[in-house]
Amino acid sequence: MTPNEPDLTAGVGDPVRLRPGIEWRNISGSVVALDLESSTYLSVNGSGSCLWPLVVAGTTEAELVEELVSRFEVDAEQGRRDVAAFLARLRDLSLIGD
């Protein structure tokens, strides 16, 4: 790994769960979520929509990668990058806890 590359294994086994206070609905294949505390709105479609129920139930980053790889037939490296980006966005919005 070079200094500019993200560590794709960091946090892979750590639990990932939507934090309390988030309301969401699946509308025509897209997830619409609202943080009731901050009034932050998020719309998730595509691969994020298939990962969302796992995040709600509680999962690990590794399980999310497995789901993405099996569902969308991407290689594991791409799956790790995509999941890392998805979780980073959820963390930026404080929708998941660490």
C-alpha positions in Angstrom: 0.0 0.0 0.0 1.4 3.4 -0.9 0.9 6.5 1.3 -1.9 7.8 -0.9 -3.9 4.6 -1.0 -6.7 4.1 1.5 -6.4 1.1 3.8 -9.1 -1.2 2.4 -8.9 -3.5 5.4 -9.4 -0.9 8.1 -12.5 -1.5 10.1 -13.6 -4.5 8.0 -14.7 -6.5 11.1 -16.1 -3.6 13.1 -19.9 -3.5 13.6 -21.8 -1.1 11.4 -25.3 0.0 12.3 -27.6 2.9 11.6 -27.8 5.1 14.7 -31.1 5.8 16.4 -33.2 8.7 15.2 -33.0 7.9 11.5 -36.2 7.3 9.7 -36.1 5.8 6.3 -38.3 4.3 3.5 -37.7 2.3 0.4 -39.5 4.1 -2.4 -39.3 2.5 -5.9 -35.9 0.9 -5.2 -34.3 4.0 -3.7 -33.8 4.6 0.0 -34.9 7.9 1.4 -33.5 8.6 4.9 -34.0 11.5 7.3 -32.0 12.3 10.4 -34.7 13.6 12.8 -32.2 15.4 15.0 -30.4 17.4 12.3 -33.0 17.3 9.5 -30.3 15.8 7.2 -31.8 14.1 4.2 -30.2 11.4 2.2 -31.3 9.5 -0.9 -29.6 6.2 -1.7 -30.1 4.3 -4.9 -28.3 1.5 -6.8 -25.9 -0.6 -4.8 -26.4 1.5 -1.7 -30.1 0.5 -1.6 -29.2 -3.1 -1.4 -26.7 -2.5 1.3 -29.0 -0.2 3.4 -31.1 -3.0 5.0 -27.9 -4.7 6.2 -26.7 -1.4 7.8 -30.1 -1.0 9.5 -30.0 -4.6 10.9 -26.4 -4.3 11.9 -23.5 -5.8 9.9 -19.8 -5.6 9.3 -18.0 -3.9 6.4 -16.8 -7.4 5.3 -20.4 -8.6 5.1 -21.3 -5.5 3.0 -18.5 -6.2 0.6 -19.6 -9.8 0.3 -23.2 -8.6 -0.5 -21.9 -6.2 -3.1 -19.6 -8.7 -4.8 -22.3 -11.4 -5.0 -25.1 -9.0 -6.1 -23.3 -6.9 -8.6 -20.5 -9.2 -9.7 -17.7 -6.8 -9.0 -14.3 -8.0 -7.8 -13.5 -7.9 -4.1 -11.1 -4.9 -4.4 -13.8 -2.8 -6.2 -16.3 -4.0 -3.6 -14.1 -2.9 -0.7 -13.6 0.6 -2.3 -17.3 1.0 -3.0 -18.3 0.0 0.5 -15.6 2.1 2.1 -16.9 5.2 0.1 -20.5 4.4 1.0 -19.7 4.0 4.7 -17.5 7.2 4.7 -20.5 9.1 3.3 -22.8 7.7 6.0 -20.2 8.6 8.7 -19.8 12.1 7.3 -23.6 12.6 7.7 -23.4 11.0 11.2 -25.9 8.4 10.1 -23.9 5.5 11.5 -22.0 5.2 14.7 -18.5 4.0 15.2 
